[in-house]
């Protein structure tokens, strides 16, 4: 969890209108810096230390779990930051995950094309294909459109 807060200067100004014209810097009381402050989580501190040591700063199992989780639900902000930092710092990991995602997308496109061709020609769909059609209203609509064009 990351908390972000900002400290600001506290200045005491003389409220006398006649004296304000001659106010100098010595009349201002500075109480604190203007720098932002961050409170990092334990994972954030660990990642920061590892990034300074130029080592691989991620747990592969954790990155793969976050990657898989992203297909079913939205990862938390901290998980997402951890995941993308790992991908940015390790080009081999990034290339591997990209290739896996691309292969899965191409497989899905192939399944959709097969379903559309079967629907157009009047062939029966497998139970797996039927389940895919039931879960995707756009695919269902496209099948109905193609069936009506075939008639």
N, C-alpha and C positions, 0 to 999 in steps of 0.2 A: 504494500500500500504506500502510495506516495502522497505526502501532504505538502502543499505549496503555500507559503505565506510570504508576505512582503513586509519588511520593516521599513519604517519611514522616519524621516527627521521630525523631531519635535522642536518647534521654535517658539520662543516667547517673544511676542511683539508688543511694543509699547503702544497702548491704546489711546494715548493722548494725541490728538490731532496735530497740535502745534509741535510736539516733539517728534512726530513721525518723519518729518522732513529731514531731520538730522540724525536719524537712526543709522548706526554703523554696525559692521559685522560683529563687533564685540558685544553688542546687545543680544545677539542670537545665541541661544543655548542649544548645542547639538547633543542629542541624547540617542545615540545609536547610529548604525550605518544604514545606508540605503540599499544594501545588497539583498537579493532574494535569498531565502533560506529554504533548503530542501530537507525533508526527512525521508531517507531511503529505507526500504524494507531490507530484510536480511538477504533475500535473493538479489536485490539491487546492489547492495554493498559487495556481495560475493562476485557478481558479474563485473562490477567496476574494478575490483582488485585483479581479477583474471584478465580483463582487457588491458590493464597496464602491464601485465607480465607477458603479454603477447602469446599466451597459450590459448588453446581452444577453451572458450569460456562457457561451455554448455554441456548439458547432460543429454546425450543422443536419445535416450529412451523418453525423456521428458519432451523433447522437441517433436519426436514422432507421435507421442500421445496428443500433444496440442494440435499437430497437423491433422490427425485423424478426428479429433474433437471438432475441428472447424467444419467438417462435412455435416455434422448433426446439430450443433448448437454454436452459439457465438462465444468464443473464449473471452476470459476476463481481460481487462486492459493490461494487467501485469503479465499474463500469459502471452498475450499478443506481442507485447514489447520484447519479451524474452525470446519468443519464436523468431521474430524478424531480425533481432540483433544476431542470433545464431546464424541465420541464413546470410546476413550481410557479411559476417566475419569469416564464413567458411564457404568459398565458392563451390567446392566439391559437394557439400551438403545441398546447397541451393540448386545445383545442376541435377542432382539425384531426385530431389523433391519435385522439381519442375518436370523432369522426364516422366516420373510416376503419374503426376497430375495430367500431363498431356496424353499418356497412354490410356488412362482411364476415360478421358474426354473422348478420345477417338473410338474407344470401345463402345461408349454410350451412343455416339453418333451412328456407328454401325448397327447397333441394336434398333435404333429408331428407324433407320433406312430399311432394315429387314422387315420391321413391323408394317411400315407404310407399303412396301412392295407386296407383302402377304395380303394386306387389307384390300389393295387395289385389284389383286388377282383372285380374291375370294378364298384364299387358303385359310385354314384354321390357325389360330395363334396358340402358342404353348402357354401353360399356366403362368410362367414367369413373365411372358410378354403381356398377357392379360392384366397381370398385377401392375405392370409398368404403365399400361394404358389407363387403368383405373385411377392411378395416382397422379396423372398428368392431364389436366383438362384441355390444354392446348393440343396435345397429341391426340386426344379423343376427338376433338373438333376437326383436326386435320384428317383423321381417318374417315369420319363421316363425310367430309367434303370430297375426298377422293373416291369413296364408294358411290356417292351420288354422280360424280363425273363419269364413272365407269358404266353406269346404266344407260 
